[in-house]
Amino acid sequence: MPTSARSFGQVAPYYDDLMKQVPYRMWGGYYLLLLANQDIHPHKILDICCGTGTMCELLTDEGFEMEGLDLSEGMVAEARRKAKKKHLNIRYEVADAANFDMGTTYDAAFSFFDSLNNIVDPDRLQSAFRTAARHVVPGGSFIFDLNTAYAFEQSLFDQENMRANAKLRYKWTGDWDPSSRIITVDMRFWYQDQSFREIHVQRAYGESEVREMLLNAGFGEIQVFNSYTLNPPRPKSDRLHFAARRL
């Protein structure tokens, strides 16, 4: 029988296989476009919710000094293993996005792949923004993306790959509650003769709600885009990117 586990726990060793179809270079290029649009030119960047470190590696190759943090010990262990194997000098720490302390500041920070949707308590998301602000120098950049309620309404997380030749097979089912704006995703995985299960929970936040939180945290010059473009959000945008400057 599958066993339950904390989010991003048992899946950590297989996460890169799960994400192999993600166009990381496109995400990296879009991030650089958003920085250029802000006219911000960072040297030292923090990846909040860094996962297994793929974006940190990509941006290190672009010449940036990268550091990352993630709540999942398993994900950070994978990130450290990969960096060591590739001889990359990237600092990774296990920490909570809502209240971390890296002991230094950065020219820019970002959080990608709807990581902040996993913070389902609005007070904790507000805390995450304030914590990010403490780590970004005045005039620095903070960029992140969020899934929208429209994405959840359209069954974004109802996915499966049960092909017999797949290295990691999975079946996900999302349960969307419009009253709480929370989706609970039952994720079942099969790898060789092993099976396991994770329950992931995300919350949809409104654009105006997020803007107010950013202002309360000390950010300004807030821009919101229909993801992967420089166009404004649309009613059917399933993902938004926010770009703000530390005041």
C-alpha positions in Angstrom: 0.0 0.0 0.0 1.2 3.5 -0.6 2.3 5.4 2.5 1.6 9.1 3.2 4.4 11.5 3.5 5.0 15.2 4.0 4.9 17.3 0.8 8.1 17.0 -1.3 9.4 14.3 1.0 9.5 10.9 -0.6 9.2 12.4 -4.1 12.5 14.4 -3.7 14.8 11.8 -5.2 12.6 11.5 -8.3 11.7 15.2 -8.6 14.0 15.9 -11.5 12.5 13.0 -13.4 9.1 14.4 -12.7 10.1 17.9 -13.9 12.1 16.9 -16.9 9.6 18.3 -19.3 9.7 21.8 -17.6 11.5 24.3 -19.9 13.9 25.6 -17.3 15.9 27.6 -19.8 12.7 29.4 -20.9 11.9 30.2 -17.2 15.5 31.5 -16.8 15.2 33.6 -19.9 11.9 35.0 -18.7 13.4 35.8 -15.3 16.2 37.8 -17.0 13.6 39.6 -19.2 11.7 40.6 -16.1 14.9 41.9 -14.4 15.7 43.9 -17.5 12.2 45.3 -17.5 12.8 46.4 -14.0 16.2 47.9 -15.0 17.7 45.9 -12.1 21.1 44.2 -12.6 21.8 41.9 -9.7 25.0 40.0 -8.8 23.8 38.0 -5.8 20.4 36.3 -6.0 18.4 34.2 -3.6 16.1 31.4 -4.8 13.3 31.0 -2.3 11.8 27.4 -2.4 14.7 26.3 -4.6 13.7 22.6 -4.8 16.6 20.5 -6.2 18.5 23.6 -7.3 18.0 23.5 -11.1 17.3 27.2 -11.4 20.3 28.0 -9.2 22.5 25.9 -11.4 21.2 27.6 -14.6 21.7 31.1 -13.2 25.1 30.2 -11.9 26.1 29.3 -15.4 24.8 32.8 -16.4 27.3 34.4 -14.0 25.2 35.1 -11.0 26.1 34.3 -7.4 23.3 32.0 -6.3 22.0 30.8 -2.9 18.8 28.8 -2.2 16.5 27.6 0.5 13.8 25.1 0.7 11.6 23.6 3.5 12.1 20.1 2.3 15.3 18.4 3.6 15.1 15.9 0.8 15.0 18.5 -1.9 17.9 20.4 -0.4 19.9 17.2 -0.1 19.4 16.6 -3.8 20.4 20.2 -4.6 23.6 19.9 -2.6 24.4 16.5 -4.2 24.0 17.9 -7.7 26.1 21.0 -6.9 28.9 18.9 -5.4 28.8 16.6 -8.5 29.0 19.6 -10.8 31.6 21.5 -8.7 29.3 24.4 -8.3 29.7 26.7 -5.3 26.0 27.2 -4.4 24.9 27.5 -0.8 21.6 25.7 0.0 19.8 25.8 3.4 16.8 24.0 4.8 14.5 26.8 5.9 10.8 28.0 5.9 10.0 30.6 3.3 7.8 32.4 5.9 10.5 33.0 8.4 14.0 32.2 7.2 17.2 34.0 8.1 20.1 33.5 5.7 22.3 36.0 7.6 22.9 38.2 4.5 21.2 40.3 1.9 20.8 39.9 -1.8 20.4 42.1 -4.9 17.4 40.1 -5.9 15.2 37.2 -4.8 12.7 35.0 -6.7 10.4 32.1 -6.0 9.2 30.1 -9.0 7.0 27.2 -10.0 4.0 28.3 -7.9 5.9 27.5 -4.7 4.3 30.3 -2.8 0.8 28.8 -3.5 1.8 26.1 -1.0 1.6 28.7 1.8 -2.1 28.4 2.4 -2.3 30.8 5.4 -2.5 34.4 4.2 -0.7 35.6 7.4 2.2 33.3 6.6 2.3 34.5 3.0 2.5 38.1 4.4 5.3 36.9 6.6 7.1 35.4 3.7 7.0 38.7 1.8 8.3 40.5 4.9 11.0 38.0 5.3 12.0 38.3 1.6 12.0 42.1 2.0 14.5 41.8 4.9 16.8 39.9 2.6 16.7 42.2 -0.4 18.7 45.4 -0.5 16.8 48.7 -1.1 16.1 49.0 -4.8 16.5 45.2 -5.3 14.1 42.9 -7.1 11.6 40.3 -5.9 9.9 38.2 -8.6 7.6 35.2 -8.1 4.7 33.4 -9.8 1.4 32.1 -8.5 -1.2 29.8 -9.9 -4.6 31.5 -10.2 -8.1 30.3 -9.1 -8.8 29.9 -12.8 -6.1 27.3 -13.0 -7.6 25.3 -10.2 -11.1 25.6 -11.6 -9.7 24.1 -14.8 -8.4 21.0 -13.0 -4.7 22.0 -13.5 -3.6 19.2 -11.1 -5.6 16.4 -12.6 -2.6 14.7 -14.3 -1.3 11.2 -14.8 1.5 9.3 -16.5 0.9 5.6 -16.2 2.9 4.5 -19.2 4.5 1.1 -18.6 7.9 2.4 -19.7 7.8 5.6 -17.6 10.6 5.7 -15.0 8.3 7.3 -12.5 4.5 6.7 -12.9 2.0 9.0 -11.2 -1.6 9.9 -10.9 -2.8 13.1 -9.4 -6.3 14.2 -8.5 -7.2 17.7 -7.3 -10.1 18.6 -5.0 -10.9 22.4 -5.4 -12.9 24.2 -2.8 -13.9 27.6 -4.1 -15.1 28.8 -0.7 -11.7 28.5 0.9 -9.8 28.9 -2.4 -7.8 25.8 -1.5 -7.1 22.8 -3.7 -6.0 19.5 -2.1 -4.1 17.3 -4.5 -3.8 13.5 -3.9 -0.6 12.5 -5.5 0.2 8.8 -6.0 3.5 7.6 -7.3 5.0 4.3 -8.5 8.7 3.7 -9.0 9.8 0.2 -9.9 8.3 -2.0 -7.1 7.8 0.9 -4.7 4.7 3.1 -4.3 4.1 6.2 -2.2 1.6 9.0 -1.8 1.9 12.7 -1.0 -0.9 15.2 -0.3 -0.1 18.7 -1.6 -2.3 21.7 -0.7 -2.3 25.1 -2.5 -4.3 28.3 -2.1 -5.3 30.8 -4.8 -4.6 34.4 -4.0 -6.2 37.3 -5.8 -4.0 39.9 -7.5 -5.2 42.8 -5.4 -4.7 40.7 -2.2 -1.1 40.0 -3.2 -0.4 43.6 -4.2 -1.6 44.8 -0.7 0.7 42.2 1.0 3.7 43.3 -1.1 3.1 47.0 -0.2 2.7 46.0 3.5 6.0 44.2 3.3 7.9 47.2 1.9 7.8 46.6 -1.8 6.7 49.0 -4.5 6.7 49.5 -8.3 4.6 46.3 -8.4 4.0 44.9 -11.9 1.8 41.9 -12.6 2.0 39.9 -15.9 0.2 37.1 -17.6 3.1 34.6 -17.2 5.8 34.3 -19.8 4.8 37.7 -21.3 4.9 41.4 -20.5 1.2 41.6 -21.0 -1.3 42.3 -18.2 -3.3 39.5 -16.6 -6.4 38.2 -18.4 -9.5 36.7 -16.9 -8.3 33.3 -18.1 -4.7 33.6 -16.9 -3.7 30.4 -15.2 -0.5 31.8 -13.8 0.7 35.3 -12.9 4.2 36.6 -12.4 4.7 39.5 -9.9 7.7 41.8 -10.1 8.4 44.3 -7.3 11.2 46.5 -6.1 12.3 46.8 -2.5 11.7 50.3 -1.2 
